[in-house]
Amino acid sequence: MIDDEEQPGLRASLEAILLVVDEPVPEVVLAQVVERPRGEVVATLRDLAAEYTEQGRGFDLREIAGGWRFYTRDVCAPVVERFVTDGQQARLTQAALETLAVVAYRQPVSRARVSAIRGVNSDGVIRTLTLRGLIEDAGQDPESQAHLYRTTRYFLERLGLRSLDDLPDLAEYLPDDLPDETEERRT
């Protein structure tokens, strides 16, 4: 049995857990694992995040997509990108970005609807976005039985969003002469 003196403190325990996760961990899960009250865990996480920022570390602790995770500090992104990609870029194509935007703003949405909005067949792009983990199956439309798609937690994580409510409003970018259906989505 390990003595209480040999047990890591709350800060060290949280840092150790967050160091090994590959997706954001909810506060309630962290509180359960470290067997401490959620409020104490949240306060400690916020203190750690502020401390890392104040010290100008190469990483920071962020609350993203319903949980907490370490991220590379923005100013270090170019160096990390060079290290990780070694000169190979894996950027999304314009078609993939358009499709992802349609899914993000219209979800859950069918392939046919995405294709209709974009004006071109989007089946291949939807497969690519699914393989990259940015969108996922959201069931079937009860009327048409079409497969529906939605964005994933990984999508939120990659864009640095807490929820879909953080997506920017598109109204200012849309033309004034839109069909009624689009008008409903603007507000």
C-alpha positions, 0 to 999 in steps of 0.5 A: 500500500502507498502512503498518503505522502507518496500520493501525487498532489491534485495538480500533478495528478491532473497534469499526468492524466491530461498529458496522456489523453488524446481528446478533451476530458470532461471535468466530471471524469477528472473529478471522479478519477482523482476523487476530489470535488468537481469545483476543486478540480475546475479551480485547479485546472483554471489555475494551471491554465493561467500559470502556463500562460503567465509563464509563456510555456510552449503549451497551454491548457484549454477547455474545448469541446466539453473537456480539458486538454493540453494544446500547443501554444499558438506561437509555437504552431509553425515549429510544431507543424514543421516537426510533425509534417516534415514539409508535407501538408494535409490541408483540406481541399476547397470542396472539403471545406465547403462540404464541412461548412454545409454539414456544420451549419445544416446538421444533421444533413443528408448527402443529397442535401449537401450536394444540392446546396453545393451544386455538385456531387459530394459523395467522395468528399463526405467519405473523406471527411468521415475518414478524417473523423470530422463528420460522422453518421447521425442516423437516418431521416425518418421520411426519406431514410437517407443517411444523415451526417453531423460534425464530430467532437474532433471537428470542434476540437480541431477548430478550437470550439466549445460547441456548435454555438461558437460557429460564426454567424453567416448572415453578414456573408449571405446575399440578400436574395436567398430562398426562404429556407436559407432565411430561416437559418440566418437568424 
